[in-house]
């Protein structure tokens, strides 16, 4: 499996929701050519700086159908990476 690793900023409210398991998806502009099995390294970002909180999640499903997604965006189902 050929997976890519993406380091991305995420606001605290979304970071906490993913960390707790409440949020199981991520919506992003697809400027990185995301794929299923890619790893997203989430770096919490607040007040124009990193907080030091980080976690990694795996993309388990990707929706890019223009009937459901704004042009250029994807919805990714995610789970905490091993």
N, C-alpha and C positions, 0 to 999 in steps of 0.2 A: 504494500500500500504506500503510495507516494503522497505524503501529507506535507502541507506547508505550515509554518509557524508564523503567526501574526501578533505583533505587540501593539495593543490598542489602548487608548485612554477610555475611561468610563467614569461617569459621575457617581458620587457616593450613594445616592438613593438607588441606583440601578445595581451597583456593586453589592450592596447589602441585600437586595432582593434576590440576586443570583446566589449569593453566599448562603442565604437561608433556605434556598430551594423553591421560593415562591415564584421566581421568574425563571422560566426554562427556555427562553428564546432571546435572540438579539436581532435588531433591525439595523442594517448598516448600508451605507452607500457602497456599491460593489466596485470600488476602485482597486481592490486587491485580488480580484478573481477568486473569491472564496469557493471552496468545495467541501463536500461531505468528508469527514475524517480530518479536516484541518484542525489545528490547535490554535485557540485564541488565548493569548496571554493578556489578561485584563489587568490594567494598572490604574488604580483609583486616582482620579484627578480632581483637585479642588483648589479654587482660588489661584489658578494658573500655575499650579505645581503638583507634583506627585506626592501622595500621602505616605507611600511606602507599603500600602496594602496591595497585595497581588494575588491572583489565582489563575489557574488554567482550566479551560473548558474545551471540549471536543464538539465539533459541529456534527450532529447526527442526521440532520435533514436540512435541505435548502430549498426554499421556494422563491422563484424569480419570475413567475408567471405574471405578465403585465395586466392580466385581469384582476389581480389581487395586490400587486406591488406597484408603488410609484416608480416611474421610469428610472432605471439606474440603481434601484435599491433591491436588497434581498432580505428575506426573513429566514433566520437560521434557528433551528431547534438545537439546543445545547445541553450537555451534561458535564458534570465535573470530570476532568481528566484524571487518569490514574497516575 
